[in-house]
Amino acid sequence: MAAFGTDDDGPLDKKALAIRIGKIAAIFALVMALIGSAAVIISYNAISIPSANEAFQAESSFVYYAGGKKEVGRFQAGDQNRDALSQEEMPALIKDAAVAAEDRSFYENNGIDLKGIARTLFTNATTGSQGGASTITQQYVKNLYLSQERTYSRKVKEAVISLKISRQQSKDKILTGYLNTVYFGRGAYGVQAAAKTYFRKPAEKLDIKEAAALTAILNNPNGFDPEKAGADSGGTELLGRYQYVLNGMAKLKAQGKALSDYDEATIAKAKEALPKFPKPKAASRLGGQKGHALTLVKNELKSLKNENGEPLFTEEEIDSKGLKVTTTLSAKAMKTAENAVRDVRPKDKKAVSAKHPEDELHVGAATVDVKTGALKGFYGGQDYLESQINWAASGGMAGSTMKPFTLAAALEAGYSLKDTWTGEGGLEIPGTDRVVRNSGQTDADPTGHGYGEHITGIKAMEESVNTSFVEMSTALPNGSEDVYDMAVKAGLPPDEQHAEEAPADYRSIPAYSTDFDPKNYLLTLGRQAISPINMANAYATIANGGVRNTVHIVSKVVDAKGEVVYEWNQRDNEERAMSEDAADDTSYALQQVVKNGTGRTAGVINQPAAGKTGTATNADDDVSSAWFAGYTPQLSTAVMYVRGKGSGKLDGWLDSYFGAGYPAETWAKIMGTLTDDLELEEFPEPAWMDGEAPEDGHEPSLTQKPDPTPSEDCSKKDERKGLCIPIEEPEETESPSGDSSASPGEPGEGTTPDEPESTDPVPTETACDWFGDCETTPPGDGNNGGGNDPATEEGATR
C-alpha cells in the first residue's frame, strides 16, 4: 500500500494531495454525520421531557390593602419573586424586545442554534470554558426542566428537550414561558416582577425604552444593574447592550416580524439615552410592619376551612400558587398607628436592645371596625427584621380593661347601673385570707383610696375601683365564670384548655389567651394575657350594640386563574354576645370614664368616645402592663405598653406607668387622626336596665329611678324605660278658692298642692350628680385601681 502523500507512480503534487485530503475529510465527515445522526436519533428517543422544576413554576402570591390595589407585600417560595402572566397578558412590546435581545432567529429555528453550538464547542475547546450562547427555547428548557450545571451531558439534554418542546409548543407559548421564568436581577424572576422591581409598574405599562432596558439587563443581571457602583455598571456597558436591543427591534420591524407597534423614529429617539430608573427601595419586603402583617395574613389563610372542615390553603399554595389576597388593612390606619407610637413613646426607651433585652419597651396597638370586626390597622412594636414578636397579637396582662365585661355580666344578671358596691379599700374575700386593694396605696393607707361605702357601677367604672368590681363579680350567680363567659362571647379568646367553651364559629387573633381561667375569682382585675387585637374587637362588641363580629384580616382571595376562592361573609360571622340594653348601659359607663374619670386624656378627639384604662402587676407586685382600650361609634382601638418579655417592671422605670398616661395619649393620637374626617355619630342613650338582682344589699342607697321627664321628642327606648312622657298642654281650671288672680306657682287660699313623693335629685349631665354619689375623693393620680396585697395574691391589677 502506498504511503500517505504518494501513489504507485510516486509522490503526489500539492493539488492532488489537497484533493485526496478533501475526499478523506468528506468520508470522515460522512461517517461522523452518520454516527452523529444515529446518536441524535438514539438520544431523541431516549431523553424524555422531565417534570418541570417546582421552583420555576412557583408564582408569588400578592397581598393587598383593602380595595385590592396597593400592595402590602408578597409570599414567595425561597427567593423566587415571580408573578406569571398568561400568553394574552404578556405585552407584545416585551416579546419583541426579548427576541431582539436574546434570539433573533427565534421564529425560524427549531429550538436550537447549530451555528451557535458549533461556535460554542470551538470556544470551549480552545479556551477551556464551558459557556455558550443558547436560543430562547434552550434557556427556557434549562430554567424550567434542568439544573444550572455547566456540563456537556446537560447541554445534550438541553438540545434534545428543546427540539421536542419546539415541536410540541407554539412559539408564543415558549416565549411567554421564558419571560415568566428568566432571572432579571434584584431577586426578580419573570418580567412582571422585574417591571415592578426596576420601574415600579406592571409590565403592561412599560414603554419601549423600559422594555428594551429590561431585556438588555438579561444579558448580565448583576453586572448591568443600574445601581451598581463603577463607571460601566448601569452606564456605558448597559447603554451599549440597550442600543443593541433597539437595533434588533428595528430589524424585526423591517422584516415584518414585530408584534408591537413602533417606528424608526421611535427607535432612534429611544437610543439616545437609557430610561430613568427609580431609586430602589431600600426596605426589605419584610421590613417594618410588613413582616408582621404578612404573618397575620398567612396564619389566617391557614386557619380557613372548607365546608368539609379541610384547610382551604396549604402553606405551599400560599407561597407559590399566585394567589391575590385582599386584606382589611388600611394603609392610613397602619401608618397612623406607627406615627402615634413614635410621637408618644419616651425617646430614651428602645424597642430592641441586644445587650439589655430586659430594658426593651414594647407597644402593641390595634384598630378594629366596630360594625364588621375588620382589622384596620395595628402596630406590632418594632421592625419585623429585628424581632418577629408582634405585640399587637401576643399581648400582655389586661388589668382593669376587663372590668366592662364584669359590668355587662352584672347587668344581664339583673343589676343596674344605679346599684351600689363598696368603694372602700381592703375588701376581704369570703372564705379566703385575700384582701383587695384600691389605687393609691401608701404606708399609712395600705389598702388604697376609699371612694365611699356605697358607690354606683358608673362611679366604680369612672375611678376603676377594684373592690367594687371584685364584689360585683362575686355577687353574680356563677361568680367569675359569668365574667369569663361574657368576655369570651364579646371576643376575648379562651385559654386553650377551655377552648371548647367558645362559640362554635369562634376565630380570633391569636386563637387563645394565656392564664384565662374562668374559676379565678379575681378574673375581673385582668391577670390573664390578652392581645390588643382581641381586646379592641371585644370593646367593638359593646360599641356595636352587643353583637360580636369575628375579628379578621382577610377579606377575599383570588387564585391565579382569576377565580374567587374565598370571600368574607359578614352574616356568618356575627353573634350576639349581650343584649342591646346591656351593651348601651355598659357603653354609657365607659363614656363617663372618658368624661369624668381616669380616661379623660382620651376625650380630646372630636368624636364621642368611651374607654377604659388598665394596669396590671406581676408576681413581684410591680406594674407590668399599661392599657387604654376604647372606641367611638365607628372604630375600636386598644393600646398596650409592656417591658422586656412582657412582664417587666414599669413603675419607677417609666415616668408615667398607668393607662391614663402613655397608652391613653397614644390612643388619642390614633383615633383622632382616623376619625377626624368621619361624620359625627352619637352613641345610643343608656337603657337604664333594672332587673331582678340575684343578691340583696346593692340597691341604690341615695336615689331611685328618675321620674319621667316631659319631652316633645321621646325616643322609643326612653319611653320603654319610662324615662320620659310627652308634654301635654294644661287645661284651664279655676283655683280651689275661686280666686283666679293667684299667680302661677303661688298657693291660693284653697288646698295647697302636695309635696312630691320622690326625693330624686334633679338629673344633670354629670353621672355622679344624677345618682347623688358625688362625695369628695382623693385627687386621681392616673392609677386604674389598686392591686392585691403582695403577700396574698400574684398578678394583682390596678
C-alpha positions in Angstrom: 0.0 0.0 0.0 1.3 3.4 -0.9 2.2 5.7 1.9 0.0 8.7 2.6 1.0 11.5 0.2 2.2 9.1 -2.6 0.7 6.8 -5.2 2.0 3.9 -7.1 3.7 6.2 -9.5 5.5 8.3 -6.8 4.8 11.4 -4.7 1.7 13.4 -5.4 1.8 17.1 -6.2 0.2 19.6 -3.8 -3.0 19.8 -5.7 -3.6 16.1 -5.8 -2.7 15.9 -2.1 -5.3 18.5 -1.3 -7.9 16.7 -3.3 -7.2 13.4 -1.5 -7.3 15.1 1.9 -10.6 16.6 1.0 -12.0 13.2 0.0 -10.8 11.6 3.2 -12.3 14.5 5.2 -15.6 14.2 3.4 -15.7 10.4 4.0 -14.8 11.1 7.7 -17.4 13.8 8.0 -20.0 11.5 6.4 -19.1 8.7 8.7 -19.2 11.1 11.7 -22.5 12.5 10.5 -24.0 9.0 10.2 -22.7 8.2 13.7 -23.9 11.6 14.9 -27.3 11.1 13.3 -27.6 7.8 15.0 -26.6 9.3 18.3 -29.1 12.1 17.8 -31.9 9.6 17.0 -31.0 7.4 19.9 -30.8 10.5 22.2 -34.0 11.9 20.9 -35.9 8.7 21.7 -34.1 8.1 25.0 -34.4 11.6 26.5 -37.9 12.5 27.6 -39.2 15.8 28.8 -38.8 15.7 32.6 -41.2 17.2 35.1 -40.8 21.0 35.5 -38.7 22.3 38.3 -41.1 23.3 41.0 -39.1 26.5 41.8 -39.6 27.8 38.3 -43.3 27.0 38.3 -43.7 28.8 41.6 -45.6 32.1 41.4 -45.6 34.7 44.2 -48.8 35.4 46.0 -49.6 39.1 46.5 -51.2 40.7 49.5 -53.1 44.0 49.1 -54.6 46.6 51.4 -58.4 47.0 51.5 -59.5 47.9 48.0 -57.1 45.4 46.3 -54.8 48.0 44.6 -52.0 49.0 46.9 -49.6 46.1 47.8 -48.8 45.2 51.4 -46.3 42.5 50.4 -46.0 39.1 48.9 -45.4 35.4 49.7 -42.9 33.5 47.7 -41.1 30.2 47.8 -37.4 30.8 48.7 -36.0 33.6 46.6 -38.4 33.2 43.7 -40.1 36.5 43.4 -42.4 35.8 40.4 -45.8 37.0 39.1 -46.5 34.9 36.0 -48.5 36.4 33.1 -50.6 34.4 30.6 -49.9 34.5 26.9 -52.7 37.0 26.4 -51.4 39.2 29.3 -47.7 39.2 28.1 -47.2 42.5 26.4 -46.2 42.3 22.7 -43.6 45.0 23.2 -41.8 42.8 25.8 -41.9 39.9 23.4 -40.3 41.9 20.6 -37.6 43.2 22.9 -36.7 39.7 24.2 -36.4 38.3 20.7 -34.2 41.2 19.7 -32.0 40.8 22.8 -31.7 37.1 23.1 -32.5 35.1 19.9 -33.1 37.0 16.7 -33.6 33.7 14.8 -36.3 32.6 17.3 -39.1 32.5 14.8 -37.0 30.4 12.3 -35.0 28.0 14.4 -36.3 24.6 15.6 -35.3 25.3 19.2 -31.5 25.0 18.8 -28.9 27.1 17.1 -26.4 24.8 15.2 -24.1 27.6 14.3 -24.1 28.8 17.9 -23.4 25.3 19.2 -20.5 24.8 16.8 -19.1 28.2 17.8 -19.5 27.3 21.4 -17.8 24.0 21.0 -14.8 25.6 19.3 -14.6 28.3 22.0 -14.9 25.8 24.8 -12.1 23.6 23.2 -9.7 26.5 22.7 -10.4 28.4 25.9 -11.3 25.6 28.3 -14.6 27.3 29.2 -17.9 25.6 29.3 -20.2 28.5 28.5 -22.1 29.3 25.3 -25.0 31.1 23.7 -28.4 29.5 23.7 -31.7 30.1 22.0 -34.6 31.4 23.9 -36.0 27.8 23.8 -32.8 26.4 25.3 -32.8 29.0 28.1 -36.4 28.2 28.8 -35.7 24.5 28.9 -32.7 25.0 31.1 -34.7 27.1 33.6 -37.8 25.0 33.7 -36.6 21.4 33.3 -32.8 21.2 34.0 -30.2 22.2 36.5 -27.8 25.2 36.1 -24.7 23.0 36.0 -22.3 23.5 33.0 -21.6 20.1 31.6 -21.7 18.6 28.1 -24.2 16.0 29.1 -26.6 18.8 30.3 -26.1 20.6 27.0 -27.0 17.4 25.1 -30.2 17.1 27.2 -30.9 20.7 26.7 -30.7 20.5 22.9 -32.8 17.3 22.7 -35.6 18.7 25.0 -35.5 22.0 23.1 -36.1 20.1 19.9 -39.1 18.3 21.4 -40.5 21.4 23.1 -40.3 23.4 19.8 -42.4 20.7 18.1 -45.0 20.4 20.9 -45.5 24.1 21.9 -46.1 27.2 19.9 -43.5 29.9 19.6 -45.7 32.3 21.6 -46.1 29.8 24.5 -42.4 29.2 24.6 -41.6 32.9 24.6 -44.2 33.6 27.3 -42.8 30.8 29.4 -39.3 32.1 29.0 -40.3 35.6 30.0 -42.1 34.2 33.1 -39.1 32.2 34.3 -35.9 34.1 33.3 -33.9 36.0 36.0 -33.7 39.8 35.7 -31.6 40.5 38.8 -32.6 42.1 42.2 -34.4 38.9 43.1 -37.0 39.3 40.3 -37.9 36.2 38.2 -40.1 36.9 35.2 -40.8 40.2 33.5 -43.8 41.2 35.7 -41.7 41.0 38.9 -38.9 42.8 37.1 -41.1 45.6 35.8 -42.3 46.3 39.4 -38.8 45.9 40.8 -37.0 48.2 38.4 -39.8 50.6 37.3 -42.5 50.3 40.0 -45.2 49.5 37.4 -46.7 46.3 35.8 -45.2 45.0 32.6 -48.2 46.2 30.6 -47.3 49.8 31.5 -43.7 49.7 30.2 -42.7 51.9 27.3 -40.3 50.9 24.5 -37.3 52.3 26.4 -38.1 50.4 29.6 -38.8 47.2 27.7 -35.5 47.4 25.9 -33.6 48.2 29.1 -35.1 45.2 31.0 -34.2 42.8 28.2 -30.8 44.3 27.9 -30.2 43.6 31.6 -31.0 39.9 30.9 -27.5 39.5 29.4 -25.8 40.2 32.7 -28.3 40.8 35.5 -25.8 41.6 38.2 -23.3 43.5 36.2 -25.9 45.6 34.3 -27.8 46.7 37.4 -28.1 50.5 37.0 -27.4 50.9 40.7 -24.1 49.0 40.7 -21.1 51.1 41.6 -18.5 51.7 38.9 -18.1 53.6 35.7 -19.6 51.0 33.5 -22.2 49.4 35.7 -25.5 50.8 34.6 -23.7 53.2 32.3 -21.6 52.5 29.2 -22.0 48.7 29.1 -25.7 48.7 29.8 -26.2 51.5 27.3 -24.4 49.6 24.6 -26.4 46.5 25.2 -29.6 48.6 25.3 -28.8 50.1 21.9 -28.1 46.6 20.6 -31.6 45.5 21.6 -33.2 48.6 20.0 -31.3 47.9 16.7 -32.6 44.3 16.8 -36.1 45.6 17.3 -35.7 47.8 14.2 -34.7 44.8 12.2 -37.7 42.8 13.4 -39.9 45.7 12.3 -38.2 45.8 8.9 -38.6 42.0 8.4 -42.3 42.3 9.3 -41.8 40.1 12.5 -42.6 42.7 15.1 -45.7 42.1 17.2 -46.0 45.6 18.6 -46.4 49.0 17.0 -43.4 51.3 16.8 -41.4 53.0 14.0 -37.9 54.0 13.1 -38.3 57.5 14.6 -39.3 56.0 18.0 -36.3 53.7 17.9 -33.9 56.5 17.0 -35.2 58.7 19.8 -35.1 55.8 22.3 -31.4 55.0 21.5 -30.3 58.4 22.7 -30.4 57.5 26.4 -31.4 54.9 28.9 -34.8 55.3 30.6 -34.9 56.8 34.1 -34.6 54.1 36.8 -36.4 55.0 40.1 -34.2 54.7 43.1 -34.5 51.1 44.5 -36.5 50.8 47.7 -34.0 50.0 50.5 -36.6 48.4 52.8 -36.8 44.6 52.8 -40.1 43.1 51.7 -40.5 42.1 55.3 -39.1 45.2 56.9 -41.0 47.5 59.3 -44.6 46.3 60.0 -44.9 44.4 56.7 -43.5 41.2 58.1 -45.9 41.3 61.0 -48.8 41.9 58.6 -47.8 39.1 56.3 -47.5 36.7 59.2 -51.0 37.6 60.4 -52.4 37.1 56.9 -50.7 33.7 56.4 -51.9 32.5 59.8 -55.4 33.4 58.9 -55.3 31.8 55.5 -54.0 28.6 57.0 -56.9 28.6 59.5 -59.6 28.9 56.9 -61.6 25.7 56.3 -63.9 24.5 53.5 -67.4 23.0 54.1 -65.8 19.7 54.9 -63.6 21.1 57.6 -60.5 20.8 55.4 -57.9 23.6 55.1 -58.7 25.9 52.2 -55.0 26.8 51.7 -51.7 25.0 52.4 -48.5 26.9 53.1 -47.1 25.7 49.7 -50.2 27.1 48.0 -49.9 30.4 49.8 -46.3 30.7 48.9 -46.2 29.6 45.3 -49.6 29.4 43.6 -50.1 33.1 42.6 -52.9 34.0 45.0 -54.2 37.5 45.1 -55.2 38.3 48.8 -57.1 41.4 49.7 -56.9 42.3 53.4 -59.0 44.5 55.6 -55.9 46.7 56.4 -55.9 50.4 55.7 -52.6 51.9 54.7 -53.6 55.1 56.6 -54.5 53.2 59.8 -51.2 51.3 59.7 -49.2 54.5 59.2 -51.2 56.3 61.8 -50.6 53.7 64.5 -46.8 53.7 63.7 -46.6 57.5 63.8 -48.7 57.8 67.0 -46.4 55.3 68.9 -43.3 57.1 67.6 -44.6 60.5 68.7 -45.8 59.5 72.2 -43.4 56.8 73.5 -40.5 58.1 75.5 -37.5 58.6 73.3 -35.0 57.1 75.7 -36.7 53.7 75.7 -35.8 51.4 72.8 -37.9 48.6 71.3 -34.9 46.3 70.7 -31.7 46.0 72.8 -29.4 43.1 72.2 -27.3 43.9 75.3 -30.2 44.7 77.7 -33.4 43.0 76.5 -34.9 43.5 79.9 -35.0 47.2 79.2 -37.0 47.0 75.9 -40.2 48.9 75.8 -42.9 47.3 73.7 -46.0 48.9 72.4 -48.9 47.0 70.8 -51.8 48.7 69.2 -54.8 47.6 67.1 -57.8 49.2 65.5 -60.9 47.3 64.5 -64.0 48.4 62.6 -66.9 48.4 65.1 -69.5 47.2 62.7 -67.6 44.5 60.9 -64.7 43.2 63.0 -62.3 44.1 60.2 -58.7 44.7 61.5 -58.0 48.1 60.0 -54.5 48.7 61.4 -52.0 47.7 64.1 -48.6 48.3 65.4 -46.5 45.3 66.4 -43.9 47.0 68.5 -40.7 47.1 66.4 -39.3 46.3 62.9 -40.0 42.7 62.0 -36.5 42.2 60.9 -35.2 43.0 64.4 -37.8 40.9 66.2 -40.7 38.7 65.0 -42.8 39.1 68.1 -45.9 41.1 67.2 -47.1 42.7 70.5 -50.4 43.6 69.0 -51.1 39.9 68.6 -49.2 38.5 71.6 -50.3 41.0 74.2 -49.9 41.1 78.0 -51.9 41.1 81.2 -55.2 43.0 80.6 -55.6 44.7 84.0 -58.7 46.8 84.5 -59.7 46.7 80.8 -61.6 43.5 81.9 -64.0 45.5 84.1 -66.5 46.4 81.4 -67.3 42.6 80.9 -68.0 42.3 84.6 -70.4 45.2 84.5 -72.1 43.7 81.4 -72.5 40.4 83.1 -74.0 42.1 86.2 -76.5 44.0 84.1 -77.6 40.8 82.3 -77.9 39.1 85.7 -80.4 41.7 86.9 -78.3 44.5 88.5 -78.5 48.1 87.3 -76.1 51.0 86.8 -77.6 52.5 90.0 -77.0 49.5 92.2 -74.2 50.2 94.7 -71.0 48.5 95.6 -68.3 49.1 98.2 -65.7 51.7 97.2 -63.5 51.2 100.3 -60.1 49.5 100.1 -59.4 46.3 102.0 -62.2 44.1 100.7 -61.9 40.7 102.2 -62.9 37.7 100.0 -65.2 35.4 102.0 -63.6 32.0 102.7 -60.1 33.2 101.9 -57.4 35.4 103.5 -57.3 37.6 100.4 -57.6 41.4 100.6 -58.3 43.5 97.6 -56.8 47.0 97.4 -57.6 50.1 95.5 -55.2 52.6 93.9 -53.2 55.0 95.9 -51.7 52.6 98.5 -49.3 54.3 101.0 -47.7 53.1 104.2 -50.4 55.0 106.1 -53.2 53.6 103.9 -52.0 50.2 102.5 -55.4 49.3 101.1 -55.6 52.4 98.9 -58.2 55.1 98.3 -61.6 54.9 99.7 -64.4 56.1 97.4 -67.4 55.5 99.8 -69.2 52.6 101.2 -71.9 52.7 98.6 -71.0 53.8 95.1 -72.7 53.1 91.8 -71.4 51.0 89.0 -70.8 54.1 87.0 -68.7 55.7 89.7 -66.8 52.4 90.1 -66.0 52.4 86.4 -65.0 56.1 86.3 -62.4 55.6 89.1 -61.6 51.9 88.3 -62.4 50.8 91.8 -61.0 47.3 92.3 -63.1 46.5 95.4 -66.3 47.4 93.6 -65.7 45.1 90.7 -64.5 42.2 92.8 -67.6 42.5 94.9 -69.7 42.7 91.7 -68.0 39.6 90.3 -68.6 37.6 93.4 -72.3 38.7 93.5 -73.0 37.1 90.1 -74.9 33.8 90.1 -71.8 31.9 88.9 -69.2 34.4 90.1 -66.2 34.9 87.9 -67.4 32.3 85.5 -70.1 34.7 84.4 -67.5 37.3 83.7 -65.4 34.8 81.8 -68.4 33.8 79.7 -69.3 37.4 78.9 -65.7 38.2 77.9 -65.4 35.2 75.6 -68.7 35.9 73.9 -67.6 39.5 73.4 -64.5 38.5 71.6 -61.7 37.5 74.0 -60.4 34.0 73.2 -60.4 31.4 75.9 -57.4 29.7 77.4 -56.6 26.7 75.3 -57.8 24.2 77.9 -61.2 26.0 77.9 -61.5 26.3 74.2 -64.5 24.0 73.9 -66.5 26.7 75.8 -66.0 29.2 72.9 -68.7 29.8 70.3 -68.7 27.2 67.5 -67.6 29.6 64.8 -65.1 31.4 67.0 -61.8 32.7 65.5 -59.6 35.4 66.9 -56.0 36.8 66.7 -54.5 34.8 68.3 -56.8 31.9 68.9 -56.1 31.5 72.6 -55.4 33.7 75.6 -53.0 32.8 78.5 -54.0 32.2 82.1 -57.6 32.9 81.3 -59.2 30.8 84.0 -63.0 31.1 84.5 -62.7 30.0 88.1 -60.2 32.7 89.1 -62.4 34.9 91.4 -60.1 37.9 90.6 -60.5 37.5 86.8 -62.3 40.9 86.7 -58.9 42.5 87.6 -57.3 41.1 84.4 -54.4 38.8 85.3 -54.8 37.0 82.0 -52.8 37.9 78.9 -54.9 39.3 76.1 -53.8 40.7 72.7 -54.6 44.3 71.8 -56.3 43.0 68.6 -58.7 40.8 70.6 -59.3 43.5 73.2 -60.1 46.0 70.5 -62.6 43.6 69.0 -64.3 42.8 72.3 -64.7 46.5 73.0 -66.1 46.9 69.5 -68.8 44.4 70.5 -70.0 46.8 73.2 -70.0 49.7 70.8 -71.9 47.5 68.2 -74.9 47.1 70.5 -73.7 43.8 71.9 -73.2 42.0 68.5 -69.8 40.4 68.2 -68.1 40.2 64.8 -65.2 37.8 64.3 -62.0 39.9 64.0 -60.4 39.1 60.7 -57.7 40.4 58.3 -58.5 38.6 55.1 -61.5 39.7 53.0 -61.0 38.0 49.7 -58.7 35.5 47.9 -58.5 35.2 44.1 -56.5 32.3 42.6 -54.0 32.6 39.6 -56.9 32.0 37.2 -58.8 35.0 38.5 -61.4 32.9 40.3 -62.6 34.0 43.8 -61.8 31.1 46.1 -62.6 32.8 49.4 -64.6 35.8 50.5 -65.5 37.0 53.9 -69.2 36.5 54.8 -70.3 39.1 57.4 -73.5 37.4 58.2 -71.9 34.1 59.0 -69.5 35.7 61.5 -71.9 37.7 63.7 -73.1 36.5 67.1 -75.0 38.3 69.9 -72.8 38.5 73.0 -75.0 40.6 75.2 -78.4 42.3 75.0 -78.6 45.7 73.3 -79.7 47.2 76.6 -76.7 45.8 78.5 -74.3 47.0 75.7 -75.8 50.5 75.8 -75.6 50.7 79.6 -72.1 49.4 79.7 -71.1 51.9 77.0 -72.7 54.7 78.9 -70.5 53.9 81.9 -67.4 53.8 79.7 -68.3 57.2 78.3 -68.2 58.6 81.8 -64.7 57.2 82.2 -63.6 59.5 79.4 -65.7 62.5 80.5 -65.2 62.3 84.3 -62.8 59.5 85.2 -59.4 58.0 84.6 -59.7 58.2 80.8 -60.0 62.0 80.4 -56.9 62.1 78.2 -58.8 60.2 75.5 -61.6 62.8 75.5 -59.6 65.3 73.3 -60.8 63.7 70.0 -63.6 65.2 68.0 -65.9 62.2 68.2 -67.9 60.8 71.2 -65.6 58.4 72.9 -65.8 55.6 75.5 -63.0 53.6 77.0 -61.2 52.1 80.0 -57.7 52.4 81.4 -55.9 49.4 82.7 -52.7 48.4 84.5 -51.7 45.0 85.9 -49.0 43.9 88.3 -46.7 40.9 88.1 -45.7 38.3 90.7 -43.5 40.8 92.4 -46.4 43.3 92.7 -44.7 45.6 90.1 -46.8 47.3 87.5 -46.0 45.3 84.4 -48.6 46.4 81.7 -50.5 49.6 81.0 -53.5 49.8 78.7 -56.1 52.0 77.2 -58.9 50.4 75.3 -61.8 52.4 73.9 -64.0 53.2 70.9 -66.0 55.7 69.0 -69.3 54.6 67.3 -67.1 53.7 64.2 -63.8 52.3 65.4 -62.3 50.5 68.4 -58.7 50.7 69.4 -56.6 49.1 72.2 -53.1 50.2 73.1 -50.8 48.3 75.4 -47.3 49.2 76.9 -45.1 46.4 78.3 -41.4 45.9 79.1 -38.9 43.1 78.5 -40.5 39.8 78.0 -43.9 41.3 78.7 -43.9 41.2 82.5 -41.0 43.6 83.4 -41.4 46.4 85.9 -42.8 49.7 84.5 -43.3 51.7 87.8 -40.1 53.6 88.6 -38.8 52.9 85.1 -41.3 54.9 83.1 -42.1 58.4 84.3 -45.8 57.6 83.8 -46.7 54.0 84.1 -50.6 54.0 84.2 -53.1 53.5 81.4 -54.1 57.2 81.7 -50.6 58.2 80.6 -48.8 56.9 77.5 -51.4 54.4 76.4 -54.3 56.9 76.6 -52.3 59.5 74.8 -51.3 57.1 72.1 -54.9 56.0 71.7 -56.0 59.7 71.3 -53.3 60.2 68.6 -54.5 57.2 66.7 -58.2 57.7 67.0 -58.1 61.5 66.5 -56.3 61.0 63.1 -58.6 58.2 62.0 -61.9 59.8 63.0 -61.4 63.5 62.2 -62.8 63.1 58.7 -65.7 60.8 59.7 -69.2 62.2 60.1 -70.2 62.8 63.7 -72.1 59.8 65.1 -73.6 59.7 68.6 -73.8 56.8 71.0 -77.2 55.3 71.8 -78.8 56.6 75.0 -78.5 54.3 78.0 -81.3 51.8 78.6 -81.2 52.0 82.5 -81.7 48.3 82.9 -83.2 47.3 86.3 -84.0 43.6 86.6 -84.3 41.2 89.5 -80.9 41.3 91.2 -79.7 37.9 92.3 -78.3 39.2 95.6 -79.6 41.8 98.1 -77.6 44.6 99.6 -76.7 46.5 96.4 -79.8 48.6 95.9 -79.3 52.4 95.4 -79.0 54.0 98.8 -79.4 57.6 97.7 -81.6 57.6 94.7 -84.3 55.9 93.0 -85.2 55.6 89.3 -85.7 59.2 87.9 -89.2 60.4 87.4 -90.3 60.6 83.7 -89.1 63.8 82.1 -91.5 65.7 79.9 -90.3 65.7 76.3 -91.6 66.5 72.9 -89.2 64.1 71.3 -89.3 60.9 73.3 -87.2 58.0 72.0 -88.7 54.5 72.0 -86.0 53.3 74.4 -86.7 56.1 76.9 -90.4 55.6 76.5 -90.0 51.8 77.1 -88.0 52.5 80.2 -90.4 55.1 81.5 -87.9 57.9 81.4 -90.0 60.4 79.5 -93.6 61.4 78.7 -95.0 63.6 76.0 -95.6 67.2 77.0 -99.3 67.9 77.4 -100.9 71.4 77.3 -102.6 72.1 80.8 -106.3 72.6 80.8 -107.6 75.9 82.3 -109.1 75.4 85.7 -110.3 77.6 88.5 -108.4 77.7 91.7 -109.9 75.8 94.5 -110.7 79.0 96.3 -112.3 80.5 93.3 -109.6 83.2 93.2 -108.3 83.4 89.7 -105.9 86.2 90.5 -103.3 83.9 92.1 -100.1 83.9 90.3 -98.9 80.7 88.7 -97.0 78.6 91.2 -98.3 80.6 94.2 -100.7 78.8 96.6 -104.2 80.2 96.7 -106.4 80.3 99.7 -107.6 76.8 98.9 -105.9 73.4 99.2 -102.1 73.6 99.0 -100.5 71.1 96.4 -98.9 68.1 98.0 -95.1 67.8 98.1 -93.8 65.4 95.5 -93.2 61.9 97.0 -90.0 61.4 95.0 -86.8 62.7 96.6 -84.7 62.1 93.5 -82.2 64.8 92.7 -82.8 66.8 89.5 -81.0 64.9 86.7 -77.8 66.7 85.5 -75.2 65.9 82.8 -72.8 64.6 85.4 -73.5 60.9 86.2 -72.5 61.2 89.9 -74.9 64.2 90.3 -77.6 62.1 88.8 -77.1 59.3 91.3 -76.2 61.5 94.2 -72.8 59.9 94.9 -70.5 62.9 94.3 -68.7 62.5 97.6 -65.3 64.0 97.9 -62.5 61.7 96.8 -58.7 61.9 96.8 -57.4 63.5 93.6 -56.9 61.0 90.8 -53.3 60.1 90.1 -53.9 58.1 86.9 -53.9 54.8 88.8 -56.6 52.5 87.4 -57.5 50.8 90.6 -55.3 49.0 93.2 -53.9 45.6 93.2 -54.0 42.9 95.8 -51.8 42.6 98.9 -48.4 41.5 97.7 -48.3 38.8 100.4 -51.6 37.3 99.3 -52.2 37.4 95.5 -49.9 37.0 92.5 -50.8 39.1 89.4 -52.6 41.9 91.3 -54.1 44.5 89.0 -54.6 48.2 89.0 
